[in-house]
Amino acid sequence: MAIRIIVNEPDEVLHQMAREVKKITPNVQKLLTDMADTMYDAEGVGLAAPQVGILKRLIVVDVGDDNGLIELINPEIVSSEGEQFGPEGCLSIPGYRGDVRRALTVTVKGLDRNGNEVTYTGSDLLARAFQHEIDHLNGVLYTDVAERVYQITSEGEEKE
């Protein structure tokens, strides 16, 4: 188990485009494992490689549903429908939340850790997590697309 340091805003790596993974190596697989360990340690529901300082197109997501841990290499959204509006946070922007409009349901495809093509369709929180993490791969933070950003207290309440 290796916990990586999570990069915080305003680090420039968070605003850069991540590179496509051309070959799945043991190092890429270890990075996916480290990212999942880091996400769970930080009590998050998703993490993208740029958040641990690596400009590769890798994400991990676990929203606590029956899918469990989802690891995606070179993920892309292939369809979306509906709309949801609600609060988002980010492990790279501690102490803040923002109200973000996202698609209600998305279908994403990518590769698993063994190079097999996989497809997931998710709604609500899973759809939000996919969109949020894929945004990270494109150098976009939720604060770039939020309608409102606000500070929160340690109890998770909005700060006046």
Secondary structure, 3 states (H helix, E strand, C coil): CCCCCCCCCCCHHHHCCCECCCCCCHHHHHHHHHHHHHHHHCCCCEEEHHHHCCCECEEEECCCCCCCCEEEEEEEEEEEECCEEEEECCCCCCCEEEEEEECCEEEEEEECCCCCEEEEEEEHHHHHHHHHHHHHHCCCCHHHHCCEEEEECCCCCECC
